[in-house]
Amino acid sequence: MSLFSAEKVSELDRFWREMAPVPGRMAGSLRFALSAALATLLLLILQPPVGFIAPSLFMLFLVSRDTPFDCFRDLLTCVSFAALGTISALLMVIATGNHPVARVVGLAVFTFLATFFFRVSAIPIAPLAFGCLTYMVISLWEYQIRAEKVLHLSLWPLGTLATVAVSAIAVEYLFNRSNPLLTLESEIAARCNALGELFQVLARHADGARIGEQSSIVRRYAVTGEGRLHVLLERVAKTGSCSSEEFRKLTTITRIMDRLLVLGAGLSIHSDVEAFDPAWLECVGNAISAMGDGHLDSIEGILRVPKTPVPEELKLIERTLRHAGRSVPPHGTDSPQAAPYSRGSVTSFKNLLLPDAFTNIDYVMYAFKLSVCATICYVIYNGLGWPGISTAFFTVYFTGLSTTGASNRKLLFRVIGSTVGGLILGIGCMVFVFPNIEWVTSFLLVIAVLAFLGAWISASSYFGYIGLQIAFSFNLIAFERLRAPDQMTPARDRLLGIALGFLVMFFIFHQVRPERTVDTMRRLFARLLRGAAELVRLLGMEPSAERDAKIAAIRKQVSAGEGNLRIFADVVKFEFPPDRAASMQLSDQIMSAMTSAEGVLLAIPSWAYKLDQDQQQVRLKEIQTALEGGLRDLACAVEQLRQQQCDPLEAPLEKLPNLLPASVAKTIDSYRELTMVCAGIVRAAT
């Protein structure tokens, strides 16, 4: 389920909730503002062509800022592929003799390649930088000036990007230093304390205002997701700052934290809280606090059976906690877990592209539609001789997404961001602030404040694109000249270019093979089911470092898939009628199925794979094999829209009627619930 699907929350209310401070947000936004101000100062000294500054500063939003090394790696990748794009564009111009038709065709081809690999690549910033630089260089040759001058200008986009990259790297290495283990422990403790305190408040039957206040804190952590925890976990693995046993505990806690927060974030909506067993609620809160302290082995002893019925959300929280207590290997086992987070596993060539990169026609259609939109905008503004509206290309290039719902939402957010950043703040500063600026320090302060605002909003998982567009639209106006702007015409042209990009994208993306959001959700969910099947197979194998590395990698992929499903579930409502109502209903079914799949994934690691009797061991192996096949069959059924023929677990269960371990029985129940929900998805989709 989406975090906010259980209650009626307006978009404005959700916006203010996601703008609340969370750990790391203030520090990251301040570093971003300092990077933008430092880069601006250097660019004022170097005096590059002003048209390249705003896109270069925009690239700061696309790099990881979790660690100095990650920032350096992403910016080095960005600059490297920008250089490749510059060289490719110049070679194309030289080979074709700068023919006008060749420029248009070349732009279409380069944009197609960039957007295709942006969709299928694990490093999307690389093709994004490649396509952006090829456009900048090709567009320079449209001006009727000497070839030597154009060649000189063609190197400036790369120069401005490198200047911005150097500024960001310097700031990150100077101010982004911390102990990843201590930071991870504090982040986990803060989340567990917030959720544990919510249960304590519920146990005391506090008033609605107090419950709502504590629930808002939990919700604040929930909307940030578990991405930061995984990043910190990777840093801990790379530095080797803890023992293998402690690392396994941290991995387990990180894996289930997101689920607990999402489930706990909706507790305040229940009107019958007073009917719950207070002692049981207090036990659940204590168990969560024990998990935050790393005492997973004590969770089972803390939890108790409730005296009164509880809703399914609370049952899921208790079940998740019990699985957490059972999923840590016993003391003395040596199972190295740092391998999945080594740089080699992330950067190996086979992991750079999606498995179906060259077999899925949807990726080709996406790249084709976006390149057509970009080419149309390029031809229109050059045909009119109106370079001021060239922002139409960037509107298409930075806004295009895979599904119609996602594209519509991003278009809407770009309108909002452009209105706030360009129309209100940009023109407002041009009229009231810039005329009174006499020193460069004041101009840098304005740039830093707007960069801080954009970075703060961009930290939101839902509204982040608004922050990017506020900063980008403001920079387009602020850097019309390398001084405070004093004319309204550039601002007008920038906004008209954005409007042109909107119109072209609206027509192409909704008329040329529109890709429904729910269809993409079905494919993502099928991939998640295949990951669960592979996890079942691996958990039944003999423990080894290679097996543990594969298990950790699959869990990470499944976690990313769940996050993408939640993102797509949020954008279904942006589809246009008449399919929107049916799509929203199907989306809810898919999210319900994901909840059932999570139950299976959480239950599988608690199986006792080593039983005393050989006969039981054989039967357990049969159940495991049948469950693996059943999950793969469900994946095919959801993806191909066909009903599952039979239950593969019937035969092995008949041979073992009364000897099922409790953990296996819970897994079977979750699987059968998943089967029923998947059948409903197939019926609704057909």
N, C-alpha and C positions, 0 to 999 in steps of 0.2 A: 504494500500500500504506500501511496505517497504520504509524506509526513502530515500534510494538512488535509488529507482527504476525509478524515474522520470528523471534522468539524468545519463549519462554514466560516472561512477566513477570507476577508477581502484582500485584493492584491495590495492595497495601500497598507493594511495592517501587517501583511506578510513582509512588505518592504521594510517597515520600521523594525520588525522582529529581526530580520536578517542584517540590519545595519547596526545592531547592538555589538558592543566590543566583545571579542573572544581572544583567547591567548594568541599572541603573535601578530595580531592584526595591526595594532598601533605601531609596533616596531617595523613591520614590513612596509607600512604606508609611509612612515618617515624616511626609511631608506630609499624608497622609490622617489619621493619628493626631492631628496638630496641628489639622487642620480640625475633626475631631470634638470635640476638647477645647474649642476656641474656641467652636464652636457651642453646646456644652453650657453653657459659662459664660454666654453671652448669653441662652440660654433660661432659665437659673436666675434671671437678673435680670428677664426679661420676664414670667415666670410664666404661660406659656400652658397650656391644658388638656393633660394629660400624654399623652392617647391619640394625639396627632398627632406626637409627637417621634420615635418609632422609625421610622414610615414616612418622615418627612422626612430623617432621617439615612441611611436606606436608599438614597435617591435619589443620595447621594454615590457609590455604587458604579456608577451607571449613566452617569456623565458621563465624557468623555474628559479625562485629566489629562496628556496629552503636552505640551501647551503652555498657557500662561495664557490665550491667546485661545480655544483650543478649549474649555477649561473654562468660560470666560465665555460663549461662544456656546451651549454645551449647557445651562448653568444658566439663561441667559436664556430659551432655548426652553422649558425645563421650567417655569419660573415663569410664562411667558406662557400656556402651555396649561393650567397649573393655575388661573390666573385665569379662563380661558375655561370650564373645567369648573365652577368655583364659580358663575359667572354663569349657566351653563346649568342647573345644579341648582336654584338659587334661582328662576329664571324658571319652571321646571317646577312647583315647589311652589306658587308664587303663582298660576299659570294653572289648576292643578287644585284649588285650595283645600286643599292638604295632605291629599288623600284617601289612605287607606292603600293601596288598590289601585293608585293612580297612582304612589305611591312605588315599589312593587314593579316595576310595568311600566317606569317610568322608569329604575330601576336596571338592568333587563335590557337596555333599549335602549342606554343609555350604555355599558354594559359590552360589548355587541355591537360598537358603533361603535369603541370604544377597542381591542379585541382584533383586530378586522378590520384597522384601519389600522396596528396594531402589526405585524401579519404582512406587510403589503404596502408599508409605508413605509420610505424610506431613513433616516428620522429616528425610530426607534422610541420614543425617550424622550418625544416630544411626545404621542402618543396614550396612552402609559403614565401620564404625569402627569395628563392630562385625565380618564381613567377613575378613577384613584385619588382625585382631589379630588371628583369627582361622588359617589362612594360615601361619602366622609367627610361631605360636606355633607348628603346625603339621610339618612344614618343618624342624624344629630343630631335630625332632626324626628320620630324615633320616641319620643323622651323626652317625657314629659308635663310640659313646662315652658312658660313664657310665650314667645310668638312673638318678642318683642323680644330675649329672652335667647338664643334659638336663632339669631336673625339675627346677634347679636354673636359667638356661638361659631362660626358658619359662616365667618367671616373669619379665624379663627385658623389653620386648616390652611394657608392661603396665607401667613399671617404667619410660621409656623414654617419653612415651606419657603424663604421669602425670607431668613430669618435664617441658615439653613444655607448657602444659596447665597452670601450675602455673605461668610461666614466662609471658605468654600472658595476663592472668587475672591481674597480678600485674601492667603491663604496661598500660592496659586499664583503670584501676581504678585510676592510678596516673595521666594520661595525657589526658584522654578522658572525660572531664567534660565541659558541656555547658548548656545554657538555651535553651531547645528545642523550646519554642515559639519564641524567638528572632531569633534562627537559621532558623526556618521554614519561618518566615516573610522575612528574608533577602534572603533566597533561592527563594521564590516566587517573591520578588521584582527584583532580578537579572534577572530572566527569563522574567518577564513582561517588564522590561526596555529594554532588548536586543531585544525582539520582537517588542515593541512599537517603538524603535529607527529605526528598519528596515523599518517600514511603513513610518516614517518621512523621511528617506533617499529616499525611493521610491517617496514620495510626492514631494520632492525637485528636482526630476529627476537628482540625482547625477550620477557621472560617474560610469562605470562598476566596476572599482576597489574598489570604496567605497561601492557599493552595495554588491560585493562579500565578502569584509571584514566583513561587518555587518552580512551577511547571514551565514558566517562561524561561527560566534559567536552563532547565533541561532541554527545552526546545531550541534554545540558542546554540547549545553544543550539538544537538542533533542535526541542525541544518548545515553545519560545517562539514558533516560527514566524517569518515575515518581516514581520509586521505593524509592529513598531517601526521596521524599516528603511524601510518605505514611508512611515510617518509622518514620519520625519526627512527623507526625500527630498522630501516635500511642503513641509516647512519650508524646505529649501534652495531649492526652486523659488520659493517666495513671497518669500524675502529676496533672491534673486538674488546669492548670495554666491560663485558660481563661474562659470566660463566655460561656454559651451554645449557645448564638446567634453568638458570634465571632467564636466559633468552627464550627457552621454550615456554616459560610462564608468560613472558611479555607477548610472545606471538599469539598464545591462546587468548589472552585478555584483549589484545588488539583486534583479533578476528571476530569476537562477539560483541565488542563495545558498541558498534554502530547499530546492531540489532536491538540491544537493550535500550539505547537512547531513543530510537525511533518508536519502540513500543511504549516506553515510559513517557514520551512527550504527549501522548494522548490521554493520559490517566485523568486529567482534570475535567474531562468532558463527561465523565460518568456521574449521573445524578444520585446514584444509590451508594456513594462511598461510605456513608455511615453504616450501611448494612454489612460491610466487610468485617472480618475478624481482626480486631486491632493487633492482637498478639502475633497473628500470622503476618500482617503487614510490617510489623516491626522486625520480625525475623527475616523477611525478604530484604529490608533495608540494611540489616546487619550483614547479611550474606553479600550484598553488593559492596559494602564497605570493606569486608574481608577480601573480596576479589581485588579491590583497589590497592589493598596493602600487600597483595601477592600471596595470600593464604588460600590458595585454591583448594587445598586438601581439607579445609575446615568447612567448606560450604555445605556439604551433605549433612554434617552434624548440626548446623545452624538452622536449616530449613525444617519445617514441620508441616503436617497436614492441616489445611484450614478447616475451621468448624462450620463455616458457612460457604455456600456456593460463590464462586468468583467468576468474573467474565473471562472470555477466551484470551484477551490481551494479557491479563495477569497470569493466566496459566502458562502462556508462552514465555513470559519473563521467568517464572519459576523453572520451567523446563530448560530454558537456556542456561540458567545458573547451574542446574544439576549437571548438564552436559559439560559445562566449564570445569566443574569439580572432578569429572571422570576423565577428561581428555588429556591430562598431563601425565606423561610416562612416569613410572616409578623411579625412585632414586637409584642412581648407579648405572642407568642406561646411558649409553653414549651415542647420541644421534645428532651429528653436526647439522645445524640449521642455517648457518651463515651462507652456505653455498648458493641458495636461491637468490640472495641479494648481491652476489658478487657482480662486478661490472661486466664480466664476460658473458654472463647469462642474459644481461639486459641488452648488450650491444652486439651479440652474435648475429650474423647475417640472416639466419633463418627466422629470427624474431623481428626483423625490421619491417616485414610486410604481413598483412593478414593472410591466413591460410587460403582464403578464396579470392585473393586479390585479382587473379587473372581468369577466374572462372565465373565470377558474379557480374552479370550484365548491368546490375544497378549502379555499380561504381562507374562504368563507362558512360551510362546515361547521365549520371550526376555531373561528371566532368564535361560532357558534351553540352548540357544545358547551361552550365555556368560559363563555359568559354564562349558560347553563342551570345549570352547576355553581355559579357565583357566586350566582345567584338562589336556588337551593335552600338553600345555606348561610345566606343572608340571612334567608330565611323561617323556617328552623329555629331559629336562635338568637333571633330576635325573637319567634317564636311561643312559645318556652319562657321568654321573659323572662330570658334568660341572656346579657347583653352581654359577659361575660368571655370567651366562646368566639368572639368576633367575629374572632379570628385565622384562622378558617376561610375567610373571604373572601380575606384576603391570601395564604393558602396556595394557593388556586385561582388568584388573579390573578397572582401572581408565579411560579407553578410550571408552569402550562399551556404545553405546547409542541405542535408540529405533529404529530409522529409518536408512535406508542405506545411505541417503544423510547426515544425522547428523553424522553417524559413519565415513563416508568418510572424512568429514570436520575435525572431531576431530583427525582422523589418520593423516591427512595432517598437522594440527597444531602441533601435537605431534612430527612429523618429523622435522618441522621447529624449535620448541622449543628445542628438543633434540640436533639438530645440533648446534644451537646457544649456548645453555647452557652447553652441554656436549663436543661437538667436538671443538667449537671455544673458548668459555670462560673457560671451564673446563680444557681441554688439554693446552690451552694457559696459564692459570695460573700455571698449573703444570710445564710448561717448563720455563716460564719467571718470574713468581712472587714468587711461593712457595720456590724455592731454595734460594731466597734472604731474606726470612722471618726468623727472629731470636727471635721475641717476640710474645707472644700470642695475644697481642693487634692488631698486624698487621693482623693476621689470622682472628680475630673477625671483623676487619674492612672490609676485603674482603667478609666475609659471610654477613655482614650488607648491603654492596653495592649491592651484587647480590640479596639479599632479597628485597631491595628497588626496584630494577629494575623489579623483578617478580611481586611485589605487584602493581606497577604503571601500568604495562601492564594488569594485571589481573582485574583491575578496568574497563576495556573495556567490554561492553556487547557482542561484536562480536569476538574480538581477545583475550579475557581474558585467554583462555586455553593455549595460547602460553606462557604467563607469568608464569603460574603454571609449565609448563614443563621446562622452562628455569631454574627456581629455583630448581626443583626436580632433573633434570639431572645433574646440577652442584653439588648438594649436594651428589648425588650418588658417584661422583668422589672425591669430597673434603673430604668425611668422610669414605674413604676406610680404613684409620687408624685415630686414634685420634692425628694426627699431619699432617703437610703438606705432601701430597702424593708425591712420587718420582718415581713411576713406571707407565709405559704406559699400562701394561696388564689389570688392572682393568677397565680403561676407554674403552679399546677395547671390553672387555667382556660385559660391560654395554650396549654399542651400538649394539652389536650383539644380545643381549637379546631383545632389543627393536625391532630390525628387525624381530626376530622370532615371537614376538607377533603380528606384523603387518601381516605377512604372514598367520598365523593361523586365525586371525580375518577376513582377506580379504576373505578367502575361506569359512568359516562358515557363516558369515553374508550375503554373496551374493549368497550362494548356498542352504542354509537351510531356506526356507520360508522367503525370503527378504521382509521387510516391507517398502513399498513406503512412501515417505514423504508426498505426497499429500493425501494419504489415511488417515494418521494421522491428517492432516490439516482438512479434511472433518469432522472427528469425533469431533475435537476440536471446529470447527465452529458450528456443531449441538449442542454441549453442550452450546455454547454461546447463541444460539437462545432459548434454553430451559431456560436459565437464564433470557433472556429478557422477555419471557412469564411469568415467575414467578414474575418478577418485575412489569409487567402490573397488575397482580392479586393483589399484595400487595399494590400498589399505589391506588387501588380502595377501599381499606378497611379503616375503621375508624382509625385515628391516635392513636398510642399507643407506649409505649416504646419497646414492643416486636416486633411490626411491623417495627419500625425504625431500630432496631437492625438487623432484617432479610434483610431489604433493603440495609443497609450498607454492610452486609456480601456478598450479591449477587453482588453488584457493585464491591466489591473487587475481587470476583471470576471472574467476567467478565473482569475486567482490567487485571488480571493475564492471562486469556485466550487470550486476544488480544495480550499481550506481547509474549506469546508462539507462536501464529500464525505468528507474525513478525519474530521470530527466525527461525521457520521452513521455512518460505518463503525465508529466506536468504540461506538456505542449499539445496534447491531444485537443484540449479545449480551444486551441487557436485554429483548428481546421474550420473550413467553411461548410455551411449547410449544403445539401440535406444529409450528408453522411456524418455530421459531427455527433449527434446523439447516439447513433449506433457505435461509432468509434469509441466514445467515452465509456459506454457500457462494456465493450470488448476489452478496453484498456483496464477497467476495474477487474475483470475476470483474469487477465494475464497477471496483474499484480497480486491477486489472491492466490493464483497458482505459484507465483514466486515465493509467497509466504509458506506454502506447503512444501515447496522444494527446499527452502531453508531448513524446515523441520527435518527433512531427510538428511541434508548435509550435516546438520548438527548432531544427529543421532548416530550416523555411521561411525565416527571416530570412537564412540564409547563401546563398540562391540568387543566382546571378549574373544579375540581371534584364536587364542590358545585354550582349548577345553581339555578336560581330563580324559574323556572317553574318545577313542578314535572314531567311533560311529557318529558321535555328536559333531566331531570335527568335519567329517565327510558331509553330513547334512548341512552344516553351516556353510560349507563351501558351495553346495548346490544352491542354497538360498542366495548367497552372494552373487553367483553367476547369473541366476534368474533375475535378480534385482538389477544387475548391470545391463542385461539384455532388455529388461522392461523399460529402463530409463532411455536407452537408445531408441527403442521403438516409439516411446512417447515423443521424443525429439522429432523423429521422422513424421509422426502423425500430426504434430502441431505445425511443422514447417510445410508439409505437403497437403494439409487439410484432409486427412482421412482418419477414420475411427480405428482405434486399436482393436485388433482381432480377438485377442484372448489375454487372460491374466497369466503371465509366465510363472507366477509364484504359486499357482494352485497345486501343481504336481509336487514340488519339493515340500510344501507345507503338509500335504497329506501323509507324507512319510514321517513327519515329525510333529504330531498333533499336540503333545503336552510338554515338550521339553524345550520350548523356545525361551532363551534368556530375555529378561525384561527389556534390555536395550534393543534387541533384535525385534521384539514385538512392537515397540514404539516406532521403529523404523518402518515396519510393514504397515502399520496404521497410517503413518504419514504418507507412505507411497500410495496407498489405496485412496486416500483423500486427494492426493495429487492427480491420480488417474481420473477421478470423477471431474475435477476442475478442468483438466485438459480436454476431456470429452465435451464439456460445455463450451470451451474455447473453439473447438472445431465446428460445433453446431452453429455457434454465433457467427463465425467467420464465413461459413458457407451459405 
